[in-house]
Amino acid sequence: MFSVTLSKNRRAWLIGATLATTWNYLFNLGFDHTLKRLTGSTRKSIKLRFLHAFSFELGLLIVFLPIIAWWMEIELLEAFLVDVSFALFYLVYAFVFTWCYDTTFPDTDAAASLD
């Protein structure tokens, strides 16, 4: 990828996966706590799901961009292209994953707030 050695790419992917996992936990915890405080439930409409997935990816992009540029010793624009390729994949993944998670483990207060 972008004239960078395979070894360096692997480490960048590992750093990215670790960062994404940590960000995923912290972001979702904060998002759901805020949503529950504001609305009384963690139930998300389709519009809110898009906002959730987009803001998750935007935050990850902002945090990961300088790390990619530094680690891979590339310009910020080139790092941005690498980061966007990660983000596009994970944007879809985050949307589907959280929808499945919320369906499998529904908020018990969500049903009560619909009544």
MOPAC internal coordinates of N, CA, C and O (Angstrom, degrees):
PM7 1SCF
backbone

  N    0.0000 0     0.00 0     0.00 0    0    0    0
  C    1.4435 1     0.00 0     0.00 0    1    0    0
  C    1.5207 1   108.95 1     0.00 0    2    1    0
  O    1.2310 1   119.38 1   -60.72 1    3    2    1
  N    1.3338 1   118.79 1   119.28 1    3    2    1
  C    1.4560 1   124.33 1   172.85 1    5    3    2
  C    1.5251 1   113.45 1    54.76 1    6    5    3
  O    1.2310 1   119.70 1  -136.72 1    7    6    5
  N    1.2940 1   118.18 1    43.28 1    7    6    5
  C    1.4668 1   123.94 1   177.18 1    9    7    6
  C    1.5280 1   113.40 1    55.75 1   10    9    7
  O    1.2310 1   120.57 1  -142.32 1   11   10    9
  N    1.3051 1   116.51 1    37.68 1   11   10    9
  C    1.4596 1   122.58 1   176.84 1   13   11   10
  C    1.5196 1   107.02 1  -115.82 1   14   13   11
  O    1.2310 1   120.48 1   -37.46 1   15   14   13
  N    1.3252 1   116.68 1   142.54 1   15   14   13
  C    1.4616 1   120.24 1  -176.23 1   17   15   14
  C    1.5260 1   111.32 1   -62.45 1   18   17   15
  O    1.2310 1   121.55 1   -26.45 1   19   18   17
  N    1.3211 1   114.64 1   153.55 1   19   18   17
  C    1.4577 1   121.27 1  -179.69 1   21   19   18
  C    1.5280 1   110.65 1   -61.21 1   22   21   19
  O    1.2310 1   120.50 1   140.95 1   23   22   21
  N    1.3187 1   116.64 1   -39.05 1   23   22   21
  C    1.4562 1   121.11 1   179.24 1   25   23   22
  C    1.5319 1   111.17 1   -60.51 1   26   25   23
  O    1.2310 1   120.85 1   136.79 1   27   26   25
  N    1.3223 1   115.98 1   -43.21 1   27   26   25
  C    1.4596 1   120.58 1   179.24 1   29   27   26
  C    1.5358 1   110.67 1   -68.43 1   30   29   27
  O    1.2310 1   120.79 1   143.47 1   31   30   29
  N    1.3314 1   116.10 1   -36.53 1   31   30   29
  C    1.4653 1   120.29 1   176.61 1   33   31   30
  C    1.5236 1   111.03 1   -62.32 1   34   33   31
  O    1.2310 1   120.47 1   135.19 1   35   34   33
  N    1.3218 1   116.71 1   -44.81 1   35   34   33
  C    1.4634 1   120.36 1  -179.45 1   37   35   34
  C    1.5229 1   111.05 1   -59.91 1   38   37   35
  O    1.2310 1   121.05 1   136.25 1   39   38   37
  N    1.3129 1   115.61 1   -43.75 1   39   38   37
  C    1.4620 1   118.77 1   179.41 1   41   39   38
  C    1.5261 1   111.07 1   -66.46 1   42   41   39
  O    1.2310 1   120.31 1   143.03 1   43   42   41
  N    1.3203 1   117.01 1   -36.97 1   43   42   41
  C    1.4692 1   120.15 1   177.47 1   45   43   42
  C    1.5296 1   109.96 1   -63.85 1   46   45   43
  O    1.2310 1   120.09 1   138.87 1   47   46   45
  N    1.3257 1   117.43 1   -41.13 1   47   46   45
  C    1.4663 1   121.18 1   177.82 1   49   47   46
  C    1.5275 1   110.20 1   -63.54 1   50   49   47
  O    1.2310 1   120.29 1   139.33 1   51   50   49
  N    1.3385 1   117.05 1   -40.67 1   51   50   49
  C    1.4579 1   120.79 1   179.26 1   53   51   50
  C    1.5300 1   110.81 1   -65.45 1   54   53   51
  O    1.2310 1   120.55 1   135.44 1   55   54   53
  N    1.3192 1   116.55 1   -44.56 1   55   54   53
  C    1.4597 1   121.15 1   176.86 1   57   55   54
  C    1.5285 1   109.40 1   -61.22 1   58   57   55
  O    1.2310 1   120.81 1   135.86 1   59   58   57
  N    1.3249 1   116.06 1   -44.14 1   59   58   57
  C    1.4637 1   120.81 1  -179.90 1   61   59   58
  C    1.5208 1   112.53 1   -63.27 1   62   61   59
  O    1.2310 1   120.37 1   137.33 1   63   62   61
  N    1.3196 1   116.89 1   -42.67 1   63   62   61
  C    1.4663 1   120.72 1   179.93 1   65   63   62
  C    1.5304 1   110.88 1   -65.13 1   66   65   63
  O    1.2310 1   120.75 1   138.44 1   67   66   65
  N    1.3180 1   116.17 1   -41.56 1   67   66   65
  C    1.4690 1   120.53 1   178.64 1   69   67   66
  C    1.5217 1   110.62 1   -65.28 1   70   69   67
  O    1.2310 1   120.85 1   134.74 1   71   70   69
  N    1.3312 1   115.98 1   -45.26 1   71   70   69
  C    1.4612 1   120.62 1   178.47 1   73   71   70
  C    1.5274 1   110.92 1   -63.05 1   74   73   71
  O    1.2310 1   120.26 1   136.83 1   75   74   73
  N    1.3275 1   117.11 1   -43.17 1   75   74   73
  C    1.4669 1   121.30 1  -179.55 1   77   75   74
  C    1.5318 1   111.37 1   -64.43 1   78   77   75
  O    1.2310 1   120.39 1   140.44 1   79   78   77
  N    1.3248 1   116.86 1   -39.56 1   79   78   77
  C    1.4620 1   120.36 1   179.16 1   81   79   78
  C    1.5255 1   110.87 1   -64.68 1   82   81   79
  O    1.2310 1   120.98 1   135.16 1   83   82   81
  N    1.3307 1   115.74 1   -44.84 1   83   82   81
  C    1.4666 1   120.57 1   178.66 1   85   83   82
  C    1.5245 1   110.29 1   -64.29 1   86   85   83
  O    1.2310 1   120.68 1   133.10 1   87   86   85
  N    1.3365 1   116.31 1   -46.90 1   87   86   85
  C    1.4679 1   121.14 1   179.14 1   89   87   86
  C    1.5210 1   110.55 1   -61.29 1   90   89   87
  O    1.2310 1   120.41 1   139.33 1   91   90   89
  N    1.3399 1   116.83 1   -40.67 1   91   90   89
  C    1.4549 1   121.64 1   179.94 1   93   91   90
  C    1.5362 1   110.32 1   -57.86 1   94   93   91
  O    1.2310 1   120.34 1   132.29 1   95   94   93
  N    1.3139 1   116.96 1   -47.71 1   95   94   93
  C    1.4617 1   120.72 1  -179.72 1   97   95   94
  C    1.5307 1   110.83 1   -62.53 1   98   97   95
  O    1.2310 1   120.69 1   127.94 1   99   98   97
  N    1.3217 1   116.29 1   -52.06 1   99   98   97
  C    1.4657 1   120.58 1  -175.94 1  101   99   98
  C    1.5342 1   111.95 1   -64.77 1  102  101   99
  O    1.2310 1   120.70 1   135.70 1  103  102  101
  N    1.3307 1   116.27 1   -44.30 1  103  102  101
  C    1.4629 1   120.39 1  -178.48 1  105  103  102
  C    1.5274 1   111.10 1   -63.96 1  106  105  103
  O    1.2310 1   120.40 1   131.06 1  107  106  105
  N    1.3338 1   116.84 1   -48.94 1  107  106  105
  C    1.4669 1   119.95 1  -177.79 1  109  107  106
  C    1.5172 1   111.82 1   -65.76 1  110  109  107
  O    1.2310 1   120.22 1   142.38 1  111  110  109
  N    1.3205 1   117.18 1   -37.62 1  111  110  109
  C    1.4567 1   120.56 1   176.35 1  113  111  110
  C    1.5303 1   109.99 1   -60.77 1  114  113  111
  O    1.2310 1   120.58 1   130.62 1  115  114  113
  N    1.3238 1   116.49 1   -49.38 1  115  114  113
  C    1.4621 1   120.83 1   179.54 1  117  115  114
  C    1.5205 1   112.74 1   -64.99 1  118  117  115
  O    1.2310 1   120.42 1   136.84 1  119  118  117
  N    1.3232 1   116.80 1   -43.16 1  119  118  117
  C    1.4616 1   121.58 1  -178.90 1  121  119  118
  C    1.5313 1   110.27 1   -62.42 1  122  121  119
  O    1.2310 1   120.67 1   130.61 1  123  122  121
  N    1.3372 1   116.32 1   -49.39 1  123  122  121
  C    1.4652 1   119.39 1  -177.47 1  125  123  122
  C    1.5311 1   111.98 1   -67.11 1  126  125  123
  O    1.2310 1   119.81 1   141.08 1  127  126  125
  N    1.3310 1   117.97 1   -38.92 1  127  126  125
  C    1.4652 1   119.81 1   177.08 1  129  127  126
  C    1.5288 1   110.79 1   -63.33 1  130  129  127
  O    1.2310 1   120.65 1   137.16 1  131  130  129
  N    1.3283 1   116.36 1   -42.84 1  131  130  129
  C    1.4680 1   120.51 1   179.01 1  133  131  130
  C    1.5257 1   110.44 1   -65.13 1  134  133  131
  O    1.2310 1   120.48 1   134.92 1  135  134  133
  N    1.3250 1   116.68 1   -45.08 1  135  134  133
  C    1.4604 1   121.31 1   179.54 1  137  135  134
  C    1.5319 1   110.77 1   -60.95 1  138  137  135
  O    1.2310 1   120.64 1   136.22 1  139  138  137
  N    1.3142 1   116.37 1   -43.78 1  139  138  137
  C    1.4693 1   119.90 1  -179.55 1  141  139  138
  C    1.5310 1   110.92 1   -66.13 1  142  141  139
  O    1.2310 1   120.40 1   142.07 1  143  142  141
  N    1.3429 1   116.84 1   -37.93 1  143  142  141
  C    1.4577 1   120.30 1   178.61 1  145  143  142
  C    1.5336 1   111.14 1   -66.28 1  146  145  143
  O    1.2310 1   120.73 1   140.69 1  147  146  145
  N    1.3383 1   116.21 1   -39.31 1  147  146  145
  C    1.4671 1   120.38 1  -176.79 1  149  147  146
  C    1.5299 1   113.50 1   -79.29 1  150  149  147
  O    1.2310 1   120.69 1   143.38 1  151  150  149
  N    1.3417 1   116.29 1   -36.62 1  151  150  149
  C    1.4681 1   119.25 1  -173.73 1  153  151  150
  C    1.5207 1   114.08 1  -116.09 1  154  153  151
  O    1.2310 1   119.81 1   167.83 1  155  154  153
  N    1.3248 1   117.96 1   -12.17 1  155  154  153
  C    1.4558 1   121.44 1  -177.61 1  157  155  154
  C    1.5155 1   113.53 1    85.59 1  158  157  155
  O    1.2310 1   120.08 1  -177.23 1  159  158  157
  N    1.3269 1   117.45 1     2.77 1  159  158  157
  C    1.4608 1   121.77 1  -177.22 1  161  159  158
  C    1.5295 1   109.63 1  -153.80 1  162  161  159
  O    1.2310 1   121.26 1   -20.56 1  163  162  161
  N    1.3089 1   115.20 1   159.44 1  163  162  161
  C    1.4729 1   119.14 1   173.91 1  165  163  162
  C    1.5301 1   111.31 1  -100.71 1  166  165  163
  O    1.2310 1   120.36 1  -170.17 1  167  166  165
  N    1.3173 1   116.93 1     9.83 1  167  166  165
  C    1.4669 1   121.27 1   178.76 1  169  167  166
  C    1.5301 1   109.29 1   -64.33 1  170  169  167
  O    1.2310 1   120.86 1   -47.21 1  171  170  169
  N    1.3472 1   115.97 1   132.79 1  171  170  169
  C    1.4610 1   120.92 1  -176.17 1  173  171  170
  C    1.5294 1   110.49 1  -117.91 1  174  173  171
  O    1.2310 1   121.21 1   -47.68 1  175  174  173
  N    1.3154 1   115.28 1   132.32 1  175  174  173
  C    1.4656 1   120.37 1   172.49 1  177  175  174
  C    1.5270 1   107.67 1   -76.24 1  178  177  175
  O    1.2310 1   120.42 1    -9.04 1  179  178  177
  N    1.3060 1   116.79 1   170.96 1  179  178  177
  C    1.4670 1   120.12 1   179.46 1  181  179  178
  C    1.5326 1   109.80 1   -62.78 1  182  181  179
  O    1.2310 1   120.36 1   141.64 1  183  182  181
  N    1.3282 1   116.91 1   -38.36 1  183  182  181
  C    1.4639 1   121.50 1   178.42 1  185  183  182
  C    1.5355 1   110.55 1   -63.55 1  186  185  183
  O    1.2310 1   121.00 1   136.56 1  187  186  185
  N    1.3154 1   115.69 1   -43.44 1  187  186  185
  C    1.4622 1   120.34 1   178.85 1  189  187  186
  C    1.5316 1   111.37 1   -67.45 1  190  189  187
  O    1.2310 1   120.38 1   146.18 1  191  190  189
  N    1.3330 1   116.87 1   -33.82 1  191  190  189
  C    1.4693 1   120.42 1   176.19 1  193  191  190
  C    1.5318 1   110.76 1   -63.46 1  194  193  191
  O    1.2310 1   120.46 1   138.42 1  195  194  193
  N    1.3258 1   116.73 1   -41.58 1  195  194  193
  C    1.4686 1   119.74 1   176.93 1  197  195  194
  C    1.5235 1   110.65 1   -63.67 1  198  197  195
  O    1.2310 1   120.26 1   136.83 1  199  198  197
  N    1.3325 1   117.10 1   -43.17 1  199  198  197
  C    1.4644 1   120.71 1   177.27 1  201  199  198
  C    1.5288 1   110.61 1   -61.06 1  202  201  199
  O    1.2310 1   120.70 1   136.64 1  203  202  201
  N    1.3210 1   116.26 1   -43.36 1  203  202  201
  C    1.4595 1   122.10 1   179.43 1  205  203  202
  C    1.5300 1   110.79 1   -59.80 1  206  205  203
  O    1.2310 1   120.41 1   128.08 1  207  206  205
  N    1.3293 1   116.81 1   -51.92 1  207  206  205
  C    1.4687 1   120.90 1  -178.11 1  209  207  206
  C    1.5282 1   111.11 1   -63.96 1  210  209  207
  O    1.2310 1   120.24 1   136.84 1  211  210  209
  N    1.3273 1   117.15 1   -43.16 1  211  210  209
  C    1.4619 1   120.84 1  -178.80 1  213  211  210
  C    1.5288 1   111.34 1   -65.75 1  214  213  211
  O    1.2310 1   120.13 1   134.65 1  215  214  213
  N    1.3289 1   117.36 1   -45.35 1  215  214  213
  C    1.4665 1   119.57 1  -178.73 1  217  215  214
  C    1.5173 1   111.38 1   -68.98 1  218  217  215
  O    1.2310 1   119.92 1   147.36 1  219  218  217
  N    1.3247 1   117.77 1   -32.64 1  219  218  217
  C    1.4618 1   120.98 1   174.46 1  221  219  218
  C    1.5245 1   110.11 1   -60.60 1  222  221  219
  O    1.2310 1   120.83 1   130.03 1  223  222  221
  N    1.3267 1   116.02 1   -49.97 1  223  222  221
  C    1.4665 1   120.53 1  -177.83 1  225  223  222
  C    1.5231 1   112.17 1   -67.16 1  226  225  223
  O    1.2310 1   120.18 1   141.99 1  227  226  225
  N    1.3051 1   117.27 1   -38.01 1  227  226  225
  C    1.4608 1   120.52 1   178.38 1  229  227  226
  C    1.5288 1   110.28 1   -62.92 1  230  229  227
  O    1.2310 1   120.28 1   135.63 1  231  230  229
  N    1.3166 1   117.07 1   -44.37 1  231  230  229
  C    1.4610 1   120.62 1   177.84 1  233  231  230
  C    1.5137 1   112.18 1   -62.54 1  234  233  231
  O    1.2310 1   120.44 1   137.52 1  235  234  233
  N    1.3261 1   116.77 1   -42.48 1  235  234  233
  C    1.4643 1   121.04 1   178.15 1  237  235  234
  C    1.5188 1   110.71 1   -65.00 1  238  237  235
  O    1.2310 1   120.29 1   139.48 1  239  238  237
  N    1.3163 1   117.05 1   -40.52 1  239  238  237
  C    1.4639 1   121.67 1   178.29 1  241  239  238
  C    1.5307 1   110.85 1   -60.30 1  242  241  239
  O    1.2310 1   120.33 1   134.78 1  243  242  241
  N    1.3152 1   116.97 1   -45.22 1  243  242  241
  C    1.4677 1   121.62 1  -179.06 1  245  243  242
  C    1.5240 1   111.20 1   -64.13 1  246  245  243
  O    1.2310 1   120.31 1   138.50 1  247  246  245
  N    1.3225 1   117.02 1   -41.50 1  247  246  245
  C    1.4659 1   120.94 1  -179.15 1  249  247  246
  C    1.5284 1   111.08 1   -72.43 1  250  249  247
  O    1.2310 1   120.29 1   140.08 1  251  250  249
  N    1.3186 1   117.06 1   -39.92 1  251  250  249
  C    1.4669 1   121.44 1  -172.13 1  253  251  250
  C    1.5261 1   114.28 1   -82.56 1  254  253  251
  O    1.2310 1   119.81 1   154.96 1  255  254  253
  N    1.3150 1   117.97 1   -25.04 1  255  254  253
  C    1.4726 1   121.58 1  -175.88 1  257  255  254
  C    1.5314 1   113.64 1   -55.10 1  258  257  255
  O    1.2310 1   118.74 1   126.17 1  259  258  257
  N    1.3210 1   120.02 1   -53.83 1  259  258  257
  C    1.4682 1   118.32 1  -179.40 1  261  259  258
  C    1.5248 1   113.09 1   -66.23 1  262  261  259
  O    1.2310 1   120.24 1   150.26 1  263  262  261
  N    1.3215 1   117.15 1   -29.74 1  263  262  261
  C    1.4646 1   120.33 1   178.48 1  265  263  262
  C    1.5205 1   110.17 1   -67.03 1  266  265  263
  O    1.2310 1   120.05 1   135.71 1  267  266  265
  N    1.3257 1   117.50 1   -44.29 1  267  266  265
  C    1.4678 1   121.16 1   178.19 1  269  267  266
  C    1.5269 1   110.43 1   -61.41 1  270  269  267
  O    1.2310 1   120.68 1   132.63 1  271  270  269
  N    1.3211 1   116.30 1   -47.37 1  271  270  269
  C    1.4699 1   120.23 1  -178.35 1  273  271  270
  C    1.5277 1   110.52 1   -60.37 1  274  273  271
  O    1.2310 1   120.38 1   135.24 1  275  274  273
  N    1.3096 1   116.89 1   -44.76 1  275  274  273
  C    1.4709 1   120.36 1  -178.99 1  277  275  274
  C    1.5179 1   111.05 1   -68.25 1  278  277  275
  O    1.2310 1   120.31 1   130.43 1  279  278  277
  N    1.3278 1   117.02 1   -49.57 1  279  278  277
  C    1.4559 1   121.07 1  -174.90 1  281  279  278
  C    1.5241 1   112.06 1   -64.26 1  282  281  279
  O    1.2310 1   120.47 1   137.27 1  283  282  281
  N    1.3141 1   116.71 1   -42.73 1  283  282  281
  C    1.4614 1   120.38 1  -175.91 1  285  283  282
  C    1.5273 1   112.26 1   -90.35 1  286  285  283
  O    1.2310 1   120.90 1   177.87 1  287  286  285
  N    1.3320 1   115.88 1    -2.13 1  287  286  285
  C    1.4666 1   121.76 1   179.21 1  289  287  286
  C    1.5257 1   111.04 1    54.26 1  290  289  287
  O    1.2310 1   121.77 1  -127.08 1  291  290  289
  N    1.3382 1   114.21 1    52.92 1  291  290  289
  C    1.4560 1   120.67 1   179.78 1  293  291  290
  C    1.5275 1   108.66 1  -128.27 1  294  293  291
  O    1.2310 1   121.17 1   -13.86 1  295  294  293
  N    1.3212 1   115.37 1   166.14 1  295  294  293
  C    1.4656 1   121.32 1   178.69 1  297  295  294
  C    1.5296 1   109.83 1   -69.48 1  298  297  295
  O    1.2310 1   121.09 1   -21.46 1  299  298  297
  N    1.3245 1   115.53 1   158.54 1  299  298  297
  C    1.4671 1   120.10 1  -179.45 1  301  299  298
  C    1.5256 1   112.77 1   -60.86 1  302  301  299
  O    1.2310 1   120.09 1   142.66 1  303  302  301
  N    1.3312 1   117.43 1   -37.34 1  303  302  301
  C    1.4699 1   119.85 1   179.20 1  305  303  302
  C    1.5332 1   110.60 1   -63.47 1  306  305  303
  O    1.2310 1   120.79 1   135.94 1  307  306  305
  N    1.3162 1   116.09 1   -44.06 1  307  306  305
  C    1.4621 1   120.27 1   178.36 1  309  307  306
  C    1.5340 1   109.73 1   -65.04 1  310  309  307
  O    1.2310 1   120.34 1   139.52 1  311  310  309
  N    1.3308 1   116.96 1   -40.48 1  311  310  309
  C    1.4659 1   121.29 1   177.23 1  313  311  310
  C    1.5282 1   110.26 1   -63.81 1  314  313  311
  O    1.2310 1   120.62 1   143.58 1  315  314  313
  N    1.3201 1   116.41 1   -36.42 1  315  314  313
  C    1.4576 1   120.94 1   177.67 1  317  315  314
  C    1.5298 1   110.42 1   -61.32 1  318  317  315
  O    1.2310 1   120.33 1   137.22 1  319  318  317
  N    1.3350 1   116.98 1   -42.78 1  319  318  317
  C    1.4692 1   120.64 1   178.62 1  321  319  318
  C    1.5243 1   111.38 1   -63.52 1  322  321  319
  O    1.2310 1   120.35 1   139.35 1  323  322  321
  N    1.3262 1   116.94 1   -40.65 1  323  322  321
  C    1.4661 1   120.89 1   176.69 1  325  323  322
  C    1.5207 1   109.30 1   -63.27 1  326  325  323
  O    1.2310 1   121.11 1   133.12 1  327  326  325
  N    1.3247 1   115.48 1   -46.88 1  327  326  325
  C    1.4600 1   121.47 1  -177.97 1  329  327  326
  C    1.5260 1   111.73 1   -62.77 1  330  329  327
  O    1.2310 1   120.16 1   138.94 1  331  330  329
  N    1.3083 1   117.30 1   -41.06 1  331  330  329
  C    1.4650 1   120.97 1   179.02 1  333  331  330
  C    1.5262 1   110.79 1   -63.82 1  334  333  331
  O    1.2310 1   120.18 1   142.33 1  335  334  333
  N    1.3288 1   117.26 1   -37.67 1  335  334  333
  C    1.4691 1   119.45 1   178.35 1  337  335  334
  C    1.5247 1   110.60 1   -63.99 1  338  337  335
  O    1.2310 1   119.98 1   141.22 1  339  338  337
  N    1.3505 1   117.64 1   -38.78 1  339  338  337
  C    1.4655 1   120.86 1   173.55 1  341  339  338
  C    1.5275 1   109.37 1   -62.96 1  342  341  339
  O    1.2310 1   120.68 1   131.70 1  343  342  341
  N    1.3105 1   116.30 1   -48.30 1  343  342  341
  C    1.4579 1   122.25 1  -172.61 1  345  343  342
  C    1.5256 1   112.15 1   -63.35 1  346  345  343
  O    1.2310 1   119.58 1   139.63 1  347  346  345
  N    1.3119 1   118.41 1   -40.37 1  347  346  345
  C    1.4611 1   120.43 1  -179.23 1  349  347  346
  C    1.5207 1   111.46 1   -61.50 1  350  349  347
  O    1.2310 1   121.20 1   137.63 1  351  350  349
  N    1.3251 1   115.31 1   -42.37 1  351  350  349
  C    1.4611 1   118.68 1   177.56 1  353  351  350
  C    1.5217 1   110.61 1   -64.69 1  354  353  351
  O    1.2310 1   120.32 1   130.77 1  355  354  353
  N    1.3166 1   116.98 1   -49.23 1  355  354  353
  C    1.4586 1   120.98 1  -175.30 1  357  355  354
  C    1.5204 1   113.24 1   -73.56 1  358  357  355
  O    1.2310 1   119.61 1   160.01 1  359  358  357
  N    1.3168 1   118.34 1   -19.99 1  359  358  357
  C    1.4612 1   120.80 1   175.08 1  361  359  358
  C    1.5309 1   109.37 1   -61.93 1  362  361  359
  O    1.2310 1   121.00 1   132.18 1  363  362  361
  N    1.3146 1   115.70 1   -47.82 1  363  362  361
  C    1.4636 1   120.71 1   178.26 1  365  363  362
  C    1.5311 1   109.62 1   -66.82 1  366  365  363
  O    1.2310 1   120.68 1   135.64 1  367  366  365
  N    1.3201 1   116.31 1   -44.36 1  367  366  365
  C    1.4620 1   121.17 1  -179.68 1  369  367  366
  C    1.5301 1   111.05 1   -59.09 1  370  369  367
  O    1.2310 1   120.09 1   132.03 1  371  370  369
  N    1.3247 1   117.43 1   -47.97 1  371  370  369
  C    1.4666 1   121.66 1  -177.90 1  373  371  370
  C    1.5246 1   111.00 1   -61.83 1  374  373  371
  O    1.2310 1   120.52 1   138.76 1  375  374  373
  N    1.3248 1   116.62 1   -41.24 1  375  374  373
  C    1.4599 1   120.92 1   179.46 1  377  375  374
  C    1.5246 1   110.76 1   -61.65 1  378  377  375
  O    1.2310 1   120.37 1   129.30 1  379  378  377
  N    1.3230 1   116.89 1   -50.70 1  379  378  377
  C    1.4697 1   121.56 1  -177.61 1  381  379  378
  C    1.5283 1   110.92 1   -67.95 1  382  381  379
  O    1.2310 1   120.34 1   136.52 1  383  382  381
  N    1.3327 1   116.96 1   -43.48 1  383  382  381
  C    1.4585 1   120.55 1  -177.85 1  385  383  382
  C    1.5260 1   111.49 1   -61.28 1  386  385  383
  O    1.2310 1   120.05 1   131.22 1  387  386  385
  N    1.3296 1   117.51 1   -48.78 1  387  386  385
  C    1.4672 1   119.05 1  -177.22 1  389  387  386
  C    1.5272 1   111.48 1   -67.96 1  390  389  387
  O    1.2310 1   120.42 1   147.16 1  391  390  389
  N    1.3116 1   116.81 1   -32.84 1  391  390  389
  C    1.4634 1   119.67 1   176.32 1  393  391  390
  C    1.5374 1   109.84 1   -64.27 1  394  393  391
  O    1.2310 1   120.77 1   132.86 1  395  394  393
  N    1.3144 1   116.12 1   -47.14 1  395  394  393
  C    1.4738 1   120.31 1   178.25 1  397  395  394
  C    1.5231 1   111.00 1   -63.09 1  398  397  395
  O    1.2310 1   120.24 1   137.29 1  399  398  397
  N    1.3194 1   117.15 1   -42.71 1  399  398  397
  C    1.4629 1   121.61 1   179.47 1  401  399  398
  C    1.5285 1   111.00 1   -61.32 1  402  401  399
  O    1.2310 1   120.86 1   132.12 1  403  402  401
  N    1.3249 1   115.96 1   -47.88 1  403  402  401
  C    1.4639 1   119.95 1  -179.40 1  405  403  402
  C    1.5251 1   111.91 1   -65.04 1  406  405  403
  O    1.2310 1   120.26 1   149.37 1  407  406  405
  N    1.3183 1   117.11 1   -30.63 1  407  406  405
  C    1.4602 1   121.24 1   177.72 1  409  407  406
  C    1.5284 1   110.61 1   -74.59 1  410  409  407
  O    1.2310 1   120.56 1   139.66 1  411  410  409
  N    1.3192 1   116.54 1   -40.34 1  411  410  409
  C    1.4625 1   121.45 1  -179.30 1  413  411  410
  C    1.5220 1   112.13 1   -73.51 1  414  413  411
  O    1.2310 1   120.43 1   139.78 1  415  414  413
  N    1.3256 1   116.78 1   -40.22 1  415  414  413
  C    1.4703 1   122.48 1  -178.83 1  417  415  414
  C    1.5300 1   109.63 1  -122.05 1  418  417  415
  O    1.2310 1   120.43 1  -107.48 1  419  418  417
  N    1.3260 1   116.78 1    72.52 1  419  418  417
  C    1.4696 1   119.10 1  -176.15 1  421  419  418
  C    1.5248 1   111.60 1   -67.83 1  422  421  419
  O    1.2310 1   121.44 1   -29.06 1  423  422  421
  N    1.3108 1   114.86 1   150.94 1  423  422  421
  C    1.4554 1   122.64 1   174.18 1  425  423  422
  C    1.5235 1   107.40 1   -69.64 1  426  425  423
  O    1.2310 1   120.18 1   -56.99 1  427  426  425
  N    1.3245 1   117.27 1   123.01 1  427  426  425
  C    1.4721 1   119.85 1  -177.31 1  429  427  426
  C    1.5287 1   111.71 1   -64.43 1  430  429  427
  O    1.2310 1   120.21 1   154.69 1  431  430  429
  N    1.3246 1   117.21 1   -25.31 1  431  430  429
  C    1.4667 1   120.94 1   177.82 1  433  431  430
  C    1.5320 1   111.86 1   -77.91 1  434  433  431
  O    1.2310 1   120.21 1   161.81 1  435  434  433
  N    1.3539 1   117.20 1   -18.19 1  435  434  433
  C    1.4704 1   120.27 1  -176.48 1  437  435  434
  C    1.5226 1   111.02 1   -63.98 1  438  437  435
  O    1.2310 1   120.07 1   137.62 1  439  438  437
  N    1.3165 1   117.48 1   -42.38 1  439  438  437
  C    1.4642 1   120.34 1  -179.23 1  441  439  438
  C    1.5210 1   110.76 1   -66.01 1  442  441  439
  O    1.2310 1   120.78 1   141.55 1  443  442  441
  N    1.3255 1   116.12 1   -38.45 1  443  442  441
  C    1.4644 1   119.90 1  -179.89 1  445  443  442
  C    1.5158 1   111.61 1   -66.58 1  446  445  443
  O    1.2310 1   120.30 1   146.34 1  447  446  445
  N    1.3415 1   117.03 1   -33.66 1  447  446  445
  C    1.4684 1   119.93 1  -178.20 1  449  447  446
  C    1.5337 1   111.75 1   -75.07 1  450  449  447
  O    1.2310 1   120.10 1   163.13 1  451  450  449
  N    1.3333 1   117.42 1   -16.87 1  451  450  449
  C    1.4660 1   120.85 1   178.41 1  453  451  450
  C    1.5237 1   111.83 1   -80.74 1  454  453  451
  O    1.2310 1   119.89 1   160.33 1  455  454  453
  N    1.3172 1   117.82 1   -19.67 1  455  454  453
  C    1.4696 1   121.26 1  -178.24 1  457  455  454
  C    1.4988 1   112.81 1   -75.59 1  458  457  455
  O    1.2310 1   120.10 1   180.00 1  459  458  457

